[in-house]
Amino acid sequence: MKARNTSNTSSTYHASLMVLFASLLSVFLSVSFLSLVLFASPTSAYVSLTFLSSTIPSTVDPGSKANLLLTITNAGTDFASSTTLAIHASPYVSADISNFNIGTINAGGSTQITVPITVSPNSPEGTVALPFTVSYSIGNSAGTVTTDNSATVTITRRTLLEITNVTYDKSLIQRGDTIKITITVQNVGKGLIKDLTVSLSNLSTLPIAPADNDVEKFAGTLNPGESASVSFNLVINNNADTIAYSVPVTLTFFDDLGISHVDTRSAGLKVVGIPDFVVAIDKEENVFAGTSGKLTISIANSGTGSAKYLAAYATATDADVNPKLNYIGNMDPDDTNTLTLDINPTTTGNHQLTLHLTYKDSYNQDFSKDYPLKFEVGRMPINIPLSLQIIIIAAILALAYFKRSTLLEMLTKILKRK
Protein backbone atom coordinates (compact mmCIF):
# COMPACT_ATOMS: atom_id res chain seq x y z
CA MET A 1 0.00 0.00 0.00
CA LYS A 2 2.75 2.40 0.91
CA ALA A 3 4.72 1.69 -2.25
CA ARG A 4 1.72 2.33 -4.42
CA ASN A 5 1.11 5.75 -2.80
CA THR A 6 4.72 6.81 -3.45
CA SER A 7 4.38 6.00 -7.13
CA ASN A 8 1.21 8.04 -7.46
CA THR A 9 2.79 11.01 -5.75
CA SER A 10 5.81 10.95 -8.11
CA SER A 11 3.58 10.79 -11.16
CA THR A 12 1.58 13.75 -9.97
CA TYR A 13 4.83 15.75 -9.37
CA HIS A 14 6.16 15.04 -12.86
CA ALA A 15 2.83 15.98 -14.41
CA SER A 16 2.90 19.31 -12.59
CA LEU A 17 6.39 20.01 -13.85
CA MET A 18 5.35 19.34 -17.40
CA VAL A 19 2.41 21.70 -17.11
CA LEU A 20 4.63 24.44 -15.65
CA PHE A 21 7.22 23.99 -18.41
CA ALA A 22 4.55 24.18 -21.09
CA SER A 23 3.18 27.42 -19.56
CA LEU A 24 6.60 29.02 -19.44
CA LEU A 25 7.27 28.02 -23.01
CA SER A 26 3.98 29.54 -24.10
CA VAL A 27 4.75 32.84 -22.32
CA PHE A 28 8.25 32.96 -23.85
CA LEU A 29 6.94 32.38 -27.35
CA SER A 30 4.27 35.05 -26.89
CA VAL A 31 6.80 37.63 -25.69
CA SER A 32 9.20 36.79 -28.50
CA PHE A 33 6.48 37.12 -31.09
CA LEU A 34 5.36 40.46 -29.65
CA SER A 35 8.95 41.72 -29.69
CA LEU A 36 9.37 40.72 -33.30
CA VAL A 37 6.17 42.48 -34.21
CA LEU A 38 7.16 45.69 -32.36
CA PHE A 39 10.66 45.89 -33.77
CA ALA A 40 9.50 45.05 -37.24
CA SER A 41 7.03 48.00 -37.21
CA PRO A 42 8.42 51.22 -38.82
CA THR A 43 8.98 54.33 -36.56
CA SER A 44 6.41 57.13 -37.21
CA ALA A 45 7.85 60.12 -39.21
CA TYR A 46 7.89 63.59 -37.62
CA VAL A 47 8.96 67.24 -38.20
CA SER A 48 11.00 69.20 -35.64
CA LEU A 49 11.72 72.87 -36.46
CA THR A 50 14.35 74.91 -34.62
CA PHE A 51 14.96 78.64 -34.98
CA LEU A 52 18.09 80.82 -34.86
CA SER A 53 18.00 84.62 -35.29
CA SER A 54 20.49 87.50 -35.64
CA THR A 55 20.42 91.10 -36.89
CA ILE A 56 22.60 93.11 -39.26
CA PRO A 57 23.98 95.23 -37.71
CA SER A 58 24.21 93.25 -34.49
CA THR A 59 22.89 96.21 -32.51
CA VAL A 60 20.32 98.64 -33.85
CA ASP A 61 19.82 102.32 -33.01
CA PRO A 62 16.38 103.71 -32.17
CA GLY A 63 14.73 105.16 -35.27
CA SER A 64 16.86 103.08 -37.65
CA LYS A 65 16.32 100.12 -39.94
CA ALA A 66 18.04 96.73 -39.95
CA ASN A 67 17.71 93.20 -41.30
CA LEU A 68 16.60 90.29 -39.11
CA LEU A 69 18.12 86.99 -40.30
CA LEU A 70 15.93 84.04 -39.24
CA THR A 71 17.29 80.52 -39.87
CA ILE A 72 14.76 77.65 -39.68
CA THR A 73 16.17 74.10 -39.46
CA ASN A 74 14.17 70.84 -39.73
CA ALA A 75 15.72 68.34 -37.30
CA GLY A 76 12.95 65.79 -37.90
CA THR A 77 12.66 62.71 -40.13
CA ASP A 78 10.01 64.01 -42.54
CA PHE A 79 9.81 67.16 -44.66
CA ALA A 80 7.76 70.19 -43.67
CA SER A 81 5.51 71.29 -46.51
CA SER A 82 3.47 74.44 -47.17
CA THR A 83 5.56 76.29 -44.59
CA THR A 84 4.64 79.92 -43.91
CA LEU A 85 6.10 82.57 -41.60
CA ALA A 86 4.16 85.45 -40.01
CA ILE A 87 6.04 88.21 -38.11
CA HIS A 88 4.10 90.00 -35.38
CA ALA A 89 4.84 93.57 -34.28
CA SER A 90 6.24 94.33 -30.85
CA PRO A 91 5.87 97.66 -29.01
CA TYR A 92 9.20 98.98 -30.39
CA VAL A 93 10.11 96.80 -33.39
CA SER A 94 8.01 96.15 -36.49
CA ALA A 95 8.62 94.15 -39.65
CA ASP A 96 8.51 96.00 -42.96
CA ILE A 97 7.41 92.69 -44.56
CA SER A 98 5.27 90.53 -42.25
CA ASN A 99 4.33 87.39 -44.21
CA PHE A 100 6.61 84.92 -46.02
CA ASN A 101 5.73 81.80 -48.01
CA ILE A 102 8.67 79.45 -47.36
CA GLY A 103 7.38 76.23 -48.97
CA THR A 104 9.17 72.95 -48.23
CA ILE A 105 11.94 72.35 -45.67
CA ASN A 106 13.44 68.89 -46.12
CA ALA A 107 14.39 66.65 -43.22
CA GLY A 108 17.82 67.76 -42.03
CA GLY A 109 17.61 70.89 -44.19
CA SER A 110 17.34 74.58 -43.34
CA THR A 111 16.36 77.88 -44.88
CA GLN A 112 17.16 81.51 -44.03
CA ILE A 113 14.69 84.39 -44.26
CA THR A 114 15.74 88.06 -44.33
CA VAL A 115 13.16 90.25 -42.61
CA PRO A 116 13.59 94.06 -42.91
CA ILE A 117 12.69 95.66 -39.60
CA THR A 118 12.23 99.20 -38.23
CA VAL A 119 13.02 100.24 -34.66
CA SER A 120 10.85 102.94 -33.08
CA PRO A 121 12.64 106.26 -32.38
CA ASN A 122 11.49 106.20 -28.73
CA SER A 123 12.69 102.65 -28.14
CA PRO A 124 14.68 102.16 -24.93
CA GLU A 125 17.99 100.35 -24.86
CA GLY A 126 17.92 96.62 -24.29
CA THR A 127 16.75 93.38 -25.90
CA VAL A 128 13.32 93.27 -27.53
CA ALA A 129 11.48 90.07 -28.50
CA LEU A 130 9.89 90.02 -31.94
CA PRO A 131 7.26 87.23 -32.00
CA PHE A 132 6.52 85.11 -35.05
CA THR A 133 4.39 82.13 -36.04
CA VAL A 134 5.41 79.25 -38.32
CA SER A 135 2.76 76.97 -39.88
CA TYR A 136 3.49 73.76 -41.82
CA SER A 137 2.24 70.31 -42.73
CA ILE A 138 4.07 67.07 -41.91
CA GLY A 139 5.07 65.49 -45.18
CA ASN A 140 2.08 65.04 -47.46
CA SER A 141 -0.43 65.12 -44.65
CA ALA A 142 -3.40 67.44 -44.87
CA GLY A 143 -3.20 68.75 -41.31
CA THR A 144 -1.46 71.95 -40.27
CA VAL A 145 0.94 72.38 -37.35
CA THR A 146 1.41 75.85 -35.90
CA THR A 147 4.28 76.84 -33.63
CA ASP A 148 4.99 80.21 -31.96
CA ASN A 149 8.45 81.54 -31.22
CA SER A 150 10.32 84.86 -31.08
CA ALA A 151 13.51 86.49 -32.31
CA THR A 152 15.56 88.93 -30.25
CA VAL A 153 16.66 92.40 -31.36
CA THR A 154 19.29 94.30 -29.36
CA ILE A 155 18.69 98.06 -29.27
CA THR A 156 21.39 100.46 -28.19
CA ARG A 157 21.85 104.21 -28.34
CA ARG A 158 25.27 104.26 -29.97
CA THR A 159 27.57 107.21 -29.55
CA LEU A 160 28.92 108.48 -32.85
CA LEU A 161 30.94 111.63 -33.53
CA GLU A 162 31.71 113.12 -36.92
CA ILE A 163 33.82 116.06 -38.05
CA THR A 164 31.29 118.00 -40.08
CA ASN A 165 33.37 121.05 -41.03
CA VAL A 166 36.99 122.23 -41.14
CA THR A 167 37.79 125.88 -41.93
CA TYR A 168 40.96 127.99 -42.09
CA ASP A 169 41.40 131.71 -41.71
CA LYS A 170 43.34 131.82 -45.01
CA SER A 171 41.99 130.71 -48.34
CA LEU A 172 45.49 129.85 -49.64
CA ILE A 173 47.98 128.33 -47.21
CA GLN A 174 51.68 128.56 -48.07
CA ARG A 175 54.90 127.45 -46.47
CA GLY A 176 55.83 129.67 -43.54
CA ASP A 177 52.22 130.76 -42.87
CA THR A 178 50.67 130.90 -39.40
CA ILE A 179 47.05 129.82 -39.66
CA LYS A 180 44.02 129.12 -37.47
CA ILE A 181 42.14 125.88 -38.03
CA THR A 182 38.55 125.55 -36.74
CA ILE A 183 37.10 122.06 -36.38
CA THR A 184 33.35 121.45 -35.95
CA VAL A 185 32.32 118.14 -34.37
CA GLN A 186 28.72 116.85 -34.29
CA ASN A 187 27.09 114.10 -32.23
CA VAL A 188 25.33 112.13 -34.98
CA GLY A 189 24.60 109.15 -32.73
CA LYS A 190 21.67 108.44 -30.43
CA GLY A 191 23.47 108.62 -27.09
CA LEU A 192 24.76 111.40 -24.87
CA ILE A 193 28.43 112.40 -25.18
CA LYS A 194 30.08 113.81 -22.07
CA ASP A 195 33.43 115.49 -21.35
CA LEU A 196 34.42 115.69 -25.00
CA THR A 197 37.98 116.83 -25.72
CA VAL A 198 39.38 117.48 -29.19
CA SER A 199 43.14 117.29 -29.69
CA LEU A 200 45.63 117.39 -32.57
CA SER A 201 47.85 114.33 -32.38
CA ASN A 202 51.06 113.18 -34.08
CA LEU A 203 51.92 116.61 -35.46
CA SER A 204 55.59 115.71 -35.10
CA THR A 205 55.25 113.45 -38.15
CA LEU A 206 54.10 116.38 -40.31
CA PRO A 207 55.77 119.65 -41.43
CA ILE A 208 53.21 121.39 -39.20
CA ALA A 209 53.74 122.69 -35.67
CA PRO A 210 51.47 124.27 -33.05
CA ALA A 211 51.87 128.03 -32.87
CA ASP A 212 51.28 127.79 -29.10
CA ASN A 213 51.23 125.03 -26.50
CA ASP A 214 47.49 124.42 -26.72
CA VAL A 215 46.83 121.32 -28.82
CA GLU A 216 43.83 120.07 -26.81
CA LYS A 217 40.46 121.79 -26.39
CA PHE A 218 37.54 120.87 -24.11
CA ALA A 219 34.19 120.79 -25.95
CA GLY A 220 31.93 119.63 -23.07
CA THR A 221 28.68 117.69 -23.39
CA LEU A 222 26.87 117.04 -26.66
CA ASN A 223 23.30 115.79 -26.87
CA PRO A 224 22.27 113.87 -29.99
CA GLY A 225 22.36 116.26 -32.95
CA GLU A 226 24.40 118.97 -31.19
CA SER A 227 27.70 120.38 -32.48
CA ALA A 228 30.76 122.08 -31.00
CA SER A 229 33.66 124.00 -32.61
CA VAL A 230 37.24 124.35 -31.42
CA SER A 231 40.19 126.26 -32.92
CA PHE A 232 43.97 125.75 -32.99
CA ASN A 233 46.84 127.93 -34.23
CA LEU A 234 49.35 126.19 -36.48
CA VAL A 235 52.60 127.06 -38.27
CA ILE A 236 53.36 125.58 -41.70
CA ASN A 237 57.07 124.77 -41.84
CA ASN A 238 59.18 125.99 -44.75
CA ASN A 239 60.02 122.40 -45.74
CA ALA A 240 56.36 121.54 -46.37
CA ASP A 241 55.50 120.21 -49.80
CA THR A 242 52.74 121.74 -51.89
CA ILE A 243 50.38 118.83 -51.25
CA ALA A 244 47.31 118.03 -49.15
CA TYR A 245 48.12 116.82 -45.62
CA SER A 246 45.90 114.78 -43.32
CA VAL A 247 46.00 116.20 -39.79
CA PRO A 248 45.08 113.56 -37.15
CA VAL A 249 42.30 114.66 -34.76
CA THR A 250 41.67 112.66 -31.57
CA LEU A 251 38.20 112.73 -29.96
CA THR A 252 38.03 111.57 -26.32
CA PHE A 253 34.69 111.32 -24.47
CA PHE A 254 32.40 109.31 -22.19
CA ASP A 255 29.02 107.90 -23.19
CA ASP A 256 25.89 108.09 -21.02
CA LEU A 257 26.87 104.77 -19.36
CA GLY A 258 30.21 106.24 -18.29
CA ILE A 259 32.25 104.18 -20.78
CA SER A 260 35.34 105.93 -22.13
CA HIS A 261 35.82 106.25 -25.92
CA VAL A 262 38.78 107.41 -28.01
CA ASP A 263 38.15 108.01 -31.71
CA THR A 264 40.62 109.20 -34.32
CA ARG A 265 39.49 111.31 -37.26
CA SER A 266 41.41 113.54 -39.69
CA ALA A 267 41.21 117.05 -41.10
CA GLY A 268 42.53 117.94 -44.55
CA LEU A 269 45.03 120.78 -44.98
CA LYS A 270 46.18 121.91 -48.42
CA VAL A 271 49.56 123.61 -48.68
CA VAL A 272 49.82 125.52 -51.93
CA GLY A 273 52.60 127.21 -53.86
CA ILE A 274 51.38 130.40 -55.53
CA PRO A 275 52.79 131.24 -58.96
CA ASP A 276 53.80 134.88 -59.44
CA PHE A 277 55.13 136.43 -62.62
CA VAL A 278 57.58 139.13 -63.63
CA VAL A 279 56.63 140.36 -67.11
CA ALA A 280 58.73 142.84 -69.12
CA ILE A 281 59.46 143.99 -72.68
CA ASP A 282 62.90 142.70 -73.51
CA LYS A 283 63.30 144.03 -77.04
CA GLU A 284 61.62 146.44 -79.48
CA GLU A 285 62.21 146.09 -83.21
CA ASN A 286 61.00 148.61 -85.79
CA VAL A 287 58.22 149.93 -83.56
CA PHE A 288 57.12 152.95 -85.64
CA ALA A 289 53.74 154.44 -86.45
CA GLY A 290 52.14 153.05 -89.56
CA THR A 291 54.39 150.04 -89.92
CA SER A 292 54.79 146.55 -88.49
CA GLY A 293 57.22 145.99 -85.64
CA LYS A 294 58.03 143.34 -83.07
CA LEU A 295 57.98 143.24 -79.29
CA THR A 296 59.76 140.47 -77.38
CA ILE A 297 58.13 139.84 -73.98
CA SER A 298 59.80 137.86 -71.16
CA ILE A 299 57.73 136.01 -68.54
CA ALA A 300 59.43 134.66 -65.40
CA ASN A 301 57.74 132.65 -62.60
CA SER A 302 59.06 134.21 -59.40
CA GLY A 303 56.44 132.51 -57.18
CA THR A 304 56.52 129.43 -54.95
CA GLY A 305 54.27 127.21 -57.06
CA SER A 306 54.00 125.87 -60.57
CA ALA A 307 51.62 127.34 -63.12
CA LYS A 308 49.79 124.78 -65.22
CA TYR A 309 48.27 125.40 -68.65
CA LEU A 310 49.63 128.96 -68.73
CA ALA A 311 48.22 131.07 -71.57
CA ALA A 312 48.77 134.74 -72.49
CA TYR A 313 46.26 137.00 -74.25
CA ALA A 314 47.74 140.27 -75.59
CA THR A 315 45.98 143.57 -76.36
CA ALA A 316 47.36 147.07 -77.02
CA THR A 317 46.03 150.63 -77.21
CA ASP A 318 45.78 151.97 -80.79
CA ALA A 319 47.63 148.96 -82.20
CA ASP A 320 46.97 145.51 -83.59
CA VAL A 321 48.77 142.62 -81.88
CA ASN A 322 49.37 139.16 -83.33
CA PRO A 323 49.08 136.49 -82.18
CA LYS A 324 46.59 137.58 -79.60
CA LEU A 325 46.55 134.21 -77.82
CA ASN A 326 49.76 132.40 -76.91
CA TYR A 327 49.81 129.02 -75.14
CA ILE A 328 52.90 128.61 -72.95
CA GLY A 329 52.15 125.44 -70.96
CA ASN A 330 53.55 124.63 -67.52
CA MET A 331 56.00 126.90 -65.73
CA ASP A 332 57.76 125.85 -62.53
CA PRO A 333 59.24 128.36 -60.08
CA ASP A 334 62.26 130.20 -61.57
CA ASP A 335 61.31 129.19 -65.12
CA THR A 336 61.41 131.85 -67.87
CA ASN A 337 59.72 132.02 -71.24
CA THR A 338 59.56 134.61 -74.05
CA LEU A 339 56.91 135.68 -76.51
CA THR A 340 57.45 137.53 -79.79
CA LEU A 341 54.48 139.66 -80.85
CA ASP A 342 53.87 141.48 -84.12
CA ILE A 343 52.52 144.98 -83.47
CA ASN A 344 51.15 147.62 -85.87
CA PRO A 345 50.70 150.96 -84.09
CA THR A 346 48.94 153.71 -86.01
CA THR A 347 50.05 156.72 -83.95
CA THR A 348 53.20 157.89 -82.24
CA GLY A 349 53.64 158.45 -78.53
CA ASN A 350 53.20 156.36 -75.41
CA HIS A 351 51.30 153.10 -75.81
CA GLN A 352 50.33 150.26 -73.46
CA LEU A 353 50.40 146.54 -74.10
CA THR A 354 48.36 144.40 -71.65
CA LEU A 355 49.28 140.76 -71.19
CA HIS A 356 46.42 138.80 -69.62
CA LEU A 357 47.76 135.55 -68.05
CA THR A 358 45.50 132.62 -67.15
CA TYR A 359 46.67 129.41 -65.43
CA LYS A 360 45.85 126.69 -62.90
CA ASP A 361 47.66 125.86 -59.69
CA SER A 362 48.62 122.35 -58.53
CA TYR A 363 45.05 121.79 -57.26
CA ASN A 364 43.53 122.82 -60.63
CA GLN A 365 42.16 126.08 -59.26
CA ASP A 366 41.86 128.80 -61.92
CA PHE A 367 43.77 132.08 -61.66
CA SER A 368 44.25 135.10 -63.93
CA LYS A 369 46.07 138.43 -63.78
CA ASP A 370 46.75 141.41 -66.08
CA TYR A 371 50.24 142.81 -66.63
CA PRO A 372 50.35 146.30 -68.29
CA LEU A 373 53.54 147.15 -70.25
CA LYS A 374 54.52 150.62 -71.58
CA PHE A 375 56.32 151.18 -74.88
CA GLU A 376 57.13 154.20 -77.08
CA VAL A 377 56.12 154.55 -80.75
CA GLY A 378 58.17 156.98 -82.91
CA ARG A 379 58.01 158.22 -86.49
CA MET A 380 59.27 156.11 -89.32
CA PRO A 381 62.74 157.42 -90.38
CA ILE A 382 63.20 158.49 -94.06
CA ASN A 383 64.80 155.73 -96.03
CA ILE A 384 67.29 157.20 -98.64
CA PRO A 385 68.60 154.76 -101.25
CA LEU A 386 72.35 154.18 -101.28
CA SER A 387 72.84 155.59 -104.81
CA LEU A 388 71.07 158.78 -103.84
CA GLN A 389 73.13 158.97 -100.67
CA ILE A 390 76.33 158.80 -102.81
CA ILE A 391 75.11 161.58 -105.14
CA ILE A 392 74.20 163.80 -102.18
CA ILE A 393 77.59 163.25 -100.60
CA ALA A 394 79.35 163.99 -103.88
CA ALA A 395 77.33 167.18 -104.30
CA ILE A 396 78.18 168.29 -100.81
CA LEU A 397 81.84 167.62 -101.40
CA ALA A 398 81.75 169.43 -104.73
CA LEU A 399 80.01 172.38 -103.21
CA ALA A 400 82.51 172.49 -100.42
CA TYR A 401 85.37 172.35 -102.91
CA PHE A 402 83.84 175.10 -105.05
CA LYS A 403 83.33 177.32 -102.07
CA ARG A 404 86.87 176.64 -100.91
CA SER A 405 88.30 177.62 -104.35
CA THR A 406 86.23 180.80 -104.49
CA LEU A 407 87.34 181.75 -101.01
CA LEU A 408 91.00 181.29 -101.94
CA GLU A 409 90.66 183.48 -105.02
CA MET A 410 89.09 186.27 -103.03
CA LEU A 411 91.86 186.14 -100.45
CA THR A 412 94.53 186.27 -103.19
CA LYS A 413 93.01 189.38 -104.77
CA ILE A 414 92.87 191.19 -101.48
CA LEU A 415 96.47 190.43 -100.73
CA LYS A 416 97.61 191.70 -104.15
CA ARG A 417 95.93 195.05 -103.66
CA LYS A 418 97.79 195.58 -100.47
Beta strands, then each sheet from edge to edge (+ up, - down):
strand 1: 49-56
strand 2: 59-60
strand 3: 65-74
strand 4: 80-87
strand 5: 93-95
strand 6: 99-105
strand 7: 110-119
strand 8: 126-138
strand 9: 145-155
strand 10: 161-168
strand 11: 178-187
strand 12: 193-200
strand 13: 208-210
strand 14: 216-222
strand 15: 227-236
strand 16: 244-255
strand 17: 260-270
strand 18: 277-285
strand 19: 293-301
strand 20: 307-316
strand 21: 319-322
strand 22: 325-331
strand 23: 336-345
strand 24: 349-360
strand 25: 366-377
sheet 1: 1+ 3- 7+ 5-
sheet 2: 2+ 9+ 8- 4+ 6-
sheet 3: 10+ 11- 15+ 13-
sheet 4: 14+ 12- 16+ 17-
sheet 5: 18+ 19- 23+ 21-
sheet 6: 22+ 20- 24+ 25-
end
